[in-house]
Amino acid sequence: MRDRFFAPVHKALAEPDAGTRKCPSLSDRDHILSGIGRVMGTERSGRGWVQHMQMDWGAAVSVCGFFDSLKSARRLALVEDIATHVRLQADRQCAGMGADPLAEHPGLKGFAVYASDGHYEKAAAHTPPVGGEIQPQGFFYSVNLRTHSMGLLDIARPSVKKEHDMHALKRLTAKSLRMGEKEGVKVIVAYDPAVIDYQLWRNWKTQGLYVVSTEKENSAAEPVGLKEWDRADPRNTGVLSDEYVSTSVGHMMRRIGYRDPETGRDFSFMTSEFTVPPGLPAFIYKLRWDIEKAFDEKVEAKRAKRQALAERIAAEAGRRPNPLVAGCARATER
C-alpha cells in the first residue's frame, strides 16, 4: 500500500524535466516524501519529525539541514511542480474510470468545474508577528469537482491583519484560477460571497472564467429581464426564478432563485455564466458545500479527521504538501 500511495510522486520525479538535483544530506525525493510524511504523521514539532526520520527512516539529516531544505526556493518550486503533476495524474485516472459526477449533465459539457475557498488555521509556534499580532496561517485551495483532486492557489500574505479572500484573488491571475485548463475550455468556479466583485467577474469572463456564488444581503442588483427555462427538466427542481440583473457597477449578471427541496431553505445565486440550465449553478454550489468538508477540522468521518490533522501540521511546518497528499490519496482510492 505504501508503494501504491507514493507511486504518483515517484512517477512525477522520474520525468526528465522534473528539475531534481543531487544532494548528499537530503535528496529531493526524500525531501518530498518527508513533507508528505510530515503531513500525515502525528509529531507536533519539526524537531520531533526529524527524530522520527532518524529513527524510523535511518535518515542522516540534521535538524538544521531539514529546516534549511524548507527554505530552499528551488525545492519549493519543485514541490509545486510535483504537486501539479500528481494532481493531473489523479485527474486523468479518474476521467478514465468514469468517476465524473457531472458527466450526466450535458449542459456542463466543455466546462471544467472547480470549488475554491480560503482556509485558516492557528498560527505555528514560530510564526513572526505582523502588525504586532501573530496572524493565523491562511491557504487558498481549489478542488476539481469532476475528479476531487486538490490544488493550492496561494498562501495568504497578511499585512496588518488577516488577508481577505478577495485581496488574494485579485493578486492571482485568471490563468492561475483556471488551474491550468487548456485554452478554449470554459471554467466555472464556485466560491462563497467573499468573491463578489462584479467588475472582476466581467474581466475573468473575457478569459473563460465564470463564477457561481450566493448573493450578498446588501446586494443592489436590480432585475432587468427574465430568462426562459424548462420547468419540466428535473435538473431545475427547486428553481424559483432565473433573471438578468443589473449590478451597481453596471455589468449584467444572472440571478437564480432556488429553494432546496430537502430543507425548504431559499437561496439566491449570482453567476456570470448565462447558458447552462438554472438548476446547474445551484447544484454546483451545493457540491461546493460538500467539498468544504475537506477544509473543515470538525467533520466526524475518519478521512476528515486525517485531513484536519494533516492541515494543522502542514501549517505548523510552513510548507505546501496538502495537495500532494490529496492527490496521492485520490489516486490510491481509484
C-alpha positions as CSV (number, residue, x, y, z in Angstrom):
1,M,0.0,0.0,0.0
2,R,2.9,2.4,0.8
3,D,4.4,1.8,-2.7
4,R,1.0,2.3,-4.3
5,F,0.3,5.5,-2.3
6,F,3.6,7.1,-3.3
7,A,3.6,5.8,-6.9
8,P,2.3,9.1,-8.4
9,V,5.2,11.0,-6.7
10,H,7.8,8.6,-8.0
11,K,6.3,8.8,-11.5
12,A,6.5,12.6,-11.3
13,L,10.0,12.6,-10.1
14,A,11.0,10.3,-12.9
15,E,10.1,12.8,-15.6
16,P,13.2,14.1,-17.4
17,D,12.2,17.7,-16.8
18,A,11.5,17.2,-13.0
19,G,14.3,19.6,-12.1
20,T,15.8,17.4,-9.4
21,R,19.4,17.8,-8.2
22,K,21.7,15.5,-6.2
23,C,22.0,16.4,-2.5
24,P,24.0,14.1,-0.2
25,S,22.4,15.1,3.0
26,L,18.7,15.0,2.0
27,S,17.8,14.1,-1.6
28,D,14.9,15.9,-3.4
29,R,13.0,12.6,-3.3
30,D,13.4,12.3,0.4
31,H,12.6,16.0,0.9
32,I,9.2,15.5,-0.8
33,L,8.4,12.2,0.8
34,S,9.3,13.6,4.2
35,G,7.0,16.5,3.6
36,I,4.1,14.1,2.8
37,G,5.0,12.0,5.8
38,R,5.1,15.1,8.0
39,V,1.6,16.0,7.0
40,M,0.3,12.5,7.7
41,G,2.4,12.0,10.9
42,T,1.5,12.9,14.5
43,E,4.7,14.7,15.5
44,R,3.8,18.2,16.7
45,S,7.2,19.8,16.1
46,G,9.7,19.8,13.3
47,R,12.4,18.6,15.6
48,G,10.2,15.7,16.6
49,W,9.7,14.8,12.9
50,V,13.5,14.9,12.3
51,Q,13.9,12.5,15.2
52,H,11.3,10.2,13.6
53,M,13.1,10.3,10.3
54,Q,16.4,9.5,12.0
55,M,15.0,6.5,14.0
56,D,12.4,5.1,11.6
57,W,13.8,6.1,8.2
58,G,17.5,5.8,9.0
59,A,17.9,9.3,7.6
60,A,21.2,11.1,8.3
61,V,19.6,14.6,8.1
62,S,20.2,17.0,10.9
63,V,17.6,19.5,12.4
64,C,19.4,22.4,10.7
65,G,19.7,20.5,7.4
66,F,16.0,19.7,7.5
67,F,14.9,23.3,8.1
68,D,17.4,24.7,5.6
69,S,15.8,22.5,3.0
70,L,12.5,24.1,3.7
71,K,13.9,27.5,3.0
72,S,15.1,26.4,-0.5
73,A,13.3,28.4,-3.3
74,R,14.3,25.7,-5.8
75,R,12.8,22.9,-3.7
76,L,9.6,25.0,-3.1
77,A,9.2,25.3,-6.9
78,L,9.9,21.5,-7.2
79,V,7.2,20.7,-4.6
80,E,4.7,22.8,-6.5
81,D,5.6,21.2,-9.8
82,I,5.4,17.7,-8.4
83,A,2.1,18.5,-6.7
84,T,0.7,19.7,-10.1
85,H,1.9,16.6,-11.8
86,V,0.3,14.4,-9.2
87,R,-2.9,16.3,-9.4
88,L,-3.1,15.9,-13.2
89,Q,-2.3,12.2,-12.8
90,A,-5.3,11.9,-10.5
91,D,-7.5,13.8,-13.0
92,R,-6.5,11.6,-15.9
93,Q,-7.0,8.4,-13.8
94,C,-10.4,9.5,-12.6
95,A,-11.5,10.6,-16.0
96,G,-10.6,7.2,-17.5
97,M,-12.7,5.4,-14.9
98,G,-16.0,7.2,-15.4
99,A,-15.8,8.8,-11.9
100,D,-17.1,12.2,-13.0
101,P,-20.2,13.1,-11.0
102,L,-21.0,15.9,-13.5
103,A,-20.9,13.7,-16.6
104,E,-24.6,13.1,-16.5
105,H,-25.3,16.8,-17.1
106,P,-24.8,17.5,-20.8
107,G,-25.2,21.2,-20.1
108,L,-21.8,21.2,-18.5
109,K,-20.0,19.6,-21.4
110,G,-17.0,21.6,-22.3
111,F,-16.8,23.1,-18.8
112,A,-14.2,22.5,-16.1
113,V,-15.8,22.9,-12.7
114,Y,-14.0,23.9,-9.5
115,A,-14.8,24.8,-5.9
116,S,-12.4,27.2,-4.3
117,D,-12.1,28.5,-0.7
118,G,-9.8,30.1,1.8
119,H,-8.8,28.1,4.9
120,Y,-7.3,29.5,8.1
121,E,-5.7,27.7,11.0
122,K,-3.9,28.5,14.2
123,A,-0.5,30.0,13.7
124,A,2.6,27.9,14.1
125,A,4.8,28.3,17.2
126,H,7.4,30.4,15.5
127,T,5.2,32.5,13.2
128,P,6.6,36.1,13.2
129,P,4.1,38.8,14.1
130,V,2.6,41.0,11.5
131,G,1.5,44.5,12.7
132,G,2.2,43.5,16.3
133,E,0.0,40.4,16.1
134,I,0.6,36.8,15.2
135,Q,-1.8,36.1,12.3
136,P,-3.3,32.7,11.5
137,Q,-2.0,30.6,8.7
138,G,-4.1,31.0,5.6
139,F,-4.3,29.0,2.4
140,F,-6.4,29.2,-0.7
141,Y,-7.3,25.9,-2.4
142,S,-9.3,24.8,-5.4
143,V,-10.9,21.4,-5.8
144,N,-11.8,19.8,-9.2
145,L,-15.5,18.9,-8.8
146,R,-15.2,16.3,-11.6
147,T,-12.3,14.4,-10.0
148,H,-12.0,15.8,-6.5
149,S,-8.3,16.5,-6.9
150,M,-7.0,19.4,-5.0
151,G,-4.6,22.2,-5.9
152,L,-3.1,25.1,-3.9
153,L,-3.9,28.6,-5.3
154,D,-1.7,30.6,-2.9
155,I,-0.8,31.2,0.7
156,A,-2.3,34.2,2.5
157,R,0.0,37.2,2.9
158,P,-1.2,39.3,5.8
159,S,0.0,42.8,6.1
160,V,-1.8,44.4,9.1
161,K,-4.5,41.8,9.6
162,K,-5.8,38.6,8.1
163,E,-5.8,38.8,4.4
164,H,-9.3,38.8,2.9
165,D,-10.1,36.3,0.2
166,M,-10.8,38.9,-2.5
167,H,-7.4,40.6,-1.8
168,A,-5.7,37.3,-2.5
169,L,-7.9,36.5,-5.6
170,K,-7.1,39.9,-7.1
171,R,-3.4,39.1,-6.7
172,L,-3.9,35.9,-8.7
173,T,-4.3,35.8,-12.4
174,A,-7.3,34.3,-14.3
175,K,-4.8,31.7,-15.6
176,S,-4.0,30.6,-12.1
177,L,-7.7,30.3,-11.1
178,R,-8.2,28.3,-14.3
179,M,-5.9,25.6,-12.8
180,G,-4.0,25.0,-15.9
181,E,-7.1,24.2,-18.1
182,K,-6.4,24.4,-21.8
183,E,-7.4,27.5,-23.8
184,G,-10.9,27.1,-25.1
185,V,-12.1,25.2,-22.0
186,K,-14.6,27.2,-20.0
187,V,-14.0,27.1,-16.3
188,I,-16.7,27.6,-13.6
189,V,-15.5,28.2,-10.1
190,A,-17.9,28.1,-7.1
191,Y,-16.8,30.4,-4.2
192,D,-18.5,31.9,-1.2
193,P,-19.7,35.6,-1.3
194,A,-16.2,36.8,-0.4
195,V,-15.5,36.5,-4.1
196,I,-18.2,39.0,-5.2
197,D,-16.7,41.8,-7.3
198,Y,-18.7,42.1,-10.5
199,Q,-16.1,44.2,-12.3
200,L,-13.6,41.4,-11.6
201,W,-16.1,38.8,-12.7
202,R,-16.5,40.6,-16.0
203,N,-12.8,40.7,-16.6
204,W,-12.5,37.0,-15.7
205,K,-15.3,36.1,-18.1
206,T,-13.4,37.5,-21.0
207,Q,-10.7,34.9,-20.2
208,G,-13.1,32.0,-20.0
209,L,-13.5,32.0,-16.2
210,Y,-17.1,32.1,-14.7
211,V,-18.1,32.4,-11.1
212,V,-21.0,31.0,-9.1
213,S,-21.7,32.4,-5.6
214,T,-24.6,33.4,-3.3
215,E,-25.9,36.9,-3.4
216,K,-24.9,39.2,-0.5
217,E,-27.7,40.5,1.7
218,N,-26.8,44.1,0.9
219,S,-26.9,43.4,-2.9
220,A,-28.2,46.3,-5.0
221,A,-28.7,44.2,-8.1
222,E,-32.0,45.1,-9.9
223,P,-33.8,42.8,-12.4
224,V,-33.8,43.9,-16.0
225,G,-35.2,40.8,-17.7
226,L,-36.3,37.2,-17.3
227,K,-34.7,34.1,-18.8
228,E,-36.8,31.3,-20.2
229,W,-36.1,27.9,-18.5
230,D,-37.6,24.4,-18.7
231,R,-39.7,23.8,-15.6
232,A,-40.2,20.2,-16.5
233,D,-36.4,19.5,-16.6
234,P,-35.6,17.5,-13.4
235,R,-32.2,19.4,-13.2
236,N,-34.2,22.5,-12.5
237,T,-36.1,21.1,-9.5
238,G,-36.1,23.8,-6.8
239,V,-35.6,26.7,-9.2
240,L,-37.9,29.6,-8.4
241,S,-36.6,32.2,-10.8
242,D,-34.0,32.9,-13.4
243,E,-33.4,36.5,-14.3
244,Y,-30.9,39.0,-15.7
245,V,-29.9,41.7,-13.2
246,S,-28.0,45.0,-13.4
247,T,-25.3,45.4,-10.7
248,S,-24.0,48.6,-9.0
249,V,-21.0,48.7,-11.4
250,G,-23.3,48.5,-14.5
251,H,-22.5,44.9,-15.6
252,M,-25.3,42.4,-16.2
253,M,-25.2,39.2,-14.2
254,R,-27.5,36.3,-13.8
255,R,-29.5,35.7,-10.6
256,I,-31.2,32.4,-9.8
257,G,-33.8,32.0,-7.0
258,Y,-33.7,28.5,-5.6
259,R,-35.5,26.5,-2.8
260,D,-33.7,23.5,-1.5
261,P,-36.2,20.6,-1.9
262,E,-34.8,18.8,1.2
263,T,-34.7,21.7,3.7
264,G,-37.1,24.2,2.2
265,R,-34.4,26.9,2.6
266,D,-34.3,29.7,-0.1
267,F,-31.1,30.8,-1.8
268,S,-30.2,33.5,-4.3
269,F,-27.3,32.5,-6.5
270,M,-25.3,35.0,-8.6
271,T,-23.3,33.9,-11.6
272,S,-21.5,35.3,-14.7
273,E,-22.4,32.2,-16.7
274,F,-25.6,32.7,-18.8
275,T,-26.0,29.5,-20.8
276,V,-26.4,26.4,-18.5
277,P,-29.8,25.4,-17.1
278,P,-30.5,27.4,-13.9
279,G,-30.5,24.3,-11.7
280,L,-26.9,23.5,-12.5
281,P,-25.3,26.6,-10.8
282,A,-27.3,25.7,-7.7
283,F,-26.2,22.1,-8.0
284,I,-22.5,23.1,-8.4
285,Y,-22.7,25.4,-5.3
286,K,-24.3,22.6,-3.3
287,L,-21.3,20.4,-4.4
288,R,-19.0,23.1,-3.1
289,W,-20.7,22.7,0.4
290,D,-20.0,19.0,0.3
291,I,-16.3,19.6,-0.7
292,E,-16.0,22.2,2.0
293,K,-15.7,19.3,4.4
294,A,-12.1,18.9,3.1
295,F,-11.3,22.2,4.7
296,D,-13.2,21.5,8.0
297,E,-11.5,20.2,11.1
298,K,-14.7,19.1,12.7
299,V,-16.0,16.5,10.3
300,E,-16.9,13.3,12.0
301,A,-15.5,10.8,9.4
302,K,-12.1,9.3,9.8
303,R,-11.0,10.6,6.5
304,A,-11.9,14.2,7.5
305,K,-10.1,13.7,10.8
306,R,-6.9,12.7,9.0
307,Q,-7.3,15.8,6.7
308,A,-7.7,18.1,9.7
309,L,-4.6,16.7,11.3
310,A,-2.7,16.9,8.0
311,E,-3.6,20.6,7.5
312,R,-2.8,21.6,11.1
313,I,0.7,20.0,10.9
314,A,1.3,21.4,7.5
315,A,0.5,24.9,8.8
316,E,3.0,24.5,11.6
317,A,5.7,23.3,9.2
318,G,5.1,26.2,6.9
319,R,5.0,24.1,3.7
320,R,2.6,23.2,0.9
321,P,2.2,19.4,0.9
322,N,-1.6,19.2,1.3
323,P,-2.4,18.9,-2.4
324,L,0.3,16.3,-2.8
325,V,-1.3,14.2,0.0
326,A,-4.8,14.7,-1.5
327,G,-3.5,13.7,-5.0
328,C,-1.8,10.6,-3.7
329,A,-4.9,9.7,-1.7
330,R,-7.2,10.3,-4.6
331,A,-5.1,8.2,-7.0
332,T,-4.8,5.4,-4.4
333,E,-8.6,5.3,-3.9
334,R,-9.1,4.8,-7.7
